[in-house]
Structure formats: C-alpha cells, structure tokens
Amino acid sequence: MDHVPQIAQVLSMTVIAAGLLIGLGALGTAIGFALLGGKFLESSARQPELTPMLQTKMFIVAGLLDAVPIIGVAIALLLLFANPFLAYLK
C-alpha cells in the first residue's frame, strides 16, 4: 500500500503543531515576564527597602516561568525528529 500521502499529512500537521507549541509558549512567557516585571517595579517603587527580597523572589519565579517554553521546545523537537505518530501508519 502507498502511505506517502498519509506520511506527508502527518509530517505537515506535526510541523504546524511544533510551530504552535513554540509560538504560543513564547507568547505566554512574554506576557508572564511583562506582568512579573511590571509588578516588581510597582512593588519596589512603593517599598524600596524590600527591593532585594523582591528581586530574589522575582528571579525564582522568572526561572520557573522560563521552564514553560523550554518544555514546549523539547516536545516540539521530539515531534519533529522522533515522530511517534508515524509508527501508526505502518
């Protein structure tokens, strides 16, 4: 049987899914960093003596927030280079 059209369709949908994973993850992280930075500036402007403590907490949250697009890129790379959906076509 000829599976070439089905393989091409799976690969094209996989590329679209990888693009959405990376793009929406980056968009969400950008919004999160903007909100985080804005709130940090507001709080350190209100209480400047708490700035070092707030800065430490901001960096911890930024590190956790940065994990979201990294996981998205890892899943996208998995889909692109070791596509598990192609096994179902054989």
Secondary structure, DSSP 8 states (H G I E B T S, - for coil): ---HHHHHHHHHHHHHHHHHHHHHHHHHHHHHHHHHHHHHHHHHHH-GGGHHHHHHHHHHHHHHHHHHHHHHHHHHHHHHHS-GGGGGG-
